Amino acid sequence: MRPYGTSEQRATVRGRAFALLAKGLDSAEVAQRVGVTERSVRRWQHDARQPKRKKAKRGPGRPSYLSAKQRRQLEKALDQGAYAHGYAEDYWTADRIGHVIWELFGVRYESSSVWRLLQRLGWSSQKPQRQPLERDDEAIRHWKRYVWPRIKKVA
């Protein structure tokens, strides 16, 4: 489990520990003074003796199928709306977006992968609010204002 504090604060603690070690204190004494375990002090000493490893040029995992330019193109295509891509209703689903990606770039995405791609693009999941065509907002307001209080009073 990672200890509390920012990376800078943890680096300060390690620096204090190294300063105490340089004065000749043993690891148990240093651990007690800086408030960490003795094992942590020994691990820091071991890491300091090891040559630094090169950092990875990219994060772990498989690279994205779409380049940054293609992701921008996809976002522009999605901004046009579902109507522009031949759908009867103007909302996006993961399957529809996967189909658009296939049409534009020839790359297949599962719907779960489409969802992760959309999260990286900053899009969120939203469900369209469905309302009946025969909805009468004036009648609803009247019912809430006059009818419901009468029913509530009797009940």
N, C-alpha and C positions, 0 to 999 in steps of 0.2 A: 504494500500500500504506500502511496506517495505521501511524504510528510507535508504538513501545512506550510504555506508560504510560497511566494513567487520564486522563480528561478534565480533572480538577483539576491533575494534574501537567503536562499539555500547556499548560493555561492559565497555569501558573506560568512555564513557559519563554517563552510569548508575552509575558507581563508583563515578564520580564527583558529580552527583546528590545526592547520599546517603551521601557523605561527607558534602554537604551543608545542607541537612536535619538534620544531626546530630548536626550541629552548631545552629539549632533552626530556620532556615528560613522556611517560609511556601511554599507550593507546587507551587503557582503562581510565587513567586520570583525565586525559583529554576528552574522552567521551562524556565523563561525568560533568566536566566544566562547561562544555558547549551544549549539553542536553540531547545527545544522541546515543545510539548503542555503540558498544565497542566494535562490533562487527562492521558498522558503517565506517568508522575511522580506519579500520584495516583495509576495507574495500577502497576507500579514497586513496590510501597510500599505494595500494596495488595498481589502481588506475593511473596514478601519477607516474609510476615507474614504466608503464607500458607506452609504447609509441602510439601517437594519435592515429586513429583510423580515418580514412577519407570518408567524407559524408556522401551518401548516395545522391546522385544527381536528380532522381525523382523518387516519389513515394513508392511504397510497396504496392503490389497488385498489377493486374493486367492494364496496359494503356487503353485509353478510350478508343472506340472505333471511329469516332468523329473528331476531326481536327477542330481547333479553336475557330477557324474560319467557317467550317461547316456548322458548328454550334450556333454561331451568329446568324447564318443563313436560316437555320431551323427556327430560331427565335423570331426572325422577321416573318417567316411563313406562318408561324402560329399566331402572330399578332394580326395577320390578315383575317383570321377567323376560320371557323369550320365551313361556313358557306362557300368561301373562296376555293375550298378543296373538294367541293361536290357533296357535302353532307347536308341533310335536310334540316337539322337543328344546329344552332350555332353554339355548340359546346364541345369541349375536347374530352376524350377519354384516353386512357393509356393505349388501348388497342388502335384507336384512330391515329394517334400521334406516331405509334410504331409503323402504321401503314404509310403515313406521310414521309417518315424517315426512309422507308424502303423505296418509295416513289422518287424522292429527291436524290438519295445518295446510294441506293442499292445495298444498304446495310440492314440486316435483320436485328431487331431488338425484342426481347421478351417484354411483357408489360411491366414486370417488376424492375427490369433494367431501365425502361422508359421512365418510370417513376423516379429512380435515383438520378437519372440524367436531368429531369426537370427540377429536382431539388437543387442540383448543382447550378442550374441556370437561374435559381431564385424564384421558381414558380411554386405555387401551393395548391393543394387539393381543395376544390370547392364543389359543392353540390348545387345544381340549379334549383331555385325555388319554383315549384310548380303551383300554378293557380288555375282553377277552373275558368273556362271562358264565360260562364254565366254568373260569375262572382259580382255581387252588388255591394260596393264599399259603403254606400249611403245606408243601406238596410242594416249592414253589420254595425255601423256606428250607432244607429237608432236602437238596435237591440241591446248593445252594450250599455247604452246610457239610460234607457227607460225600462226595458223588459227584464234584463238580468237583475237589477237591484230589487225589483218587485218579487222575483222568484227567490232571491237570496233571503229577503226579509221573511217570507213565509216558511222557508225550509228550516 
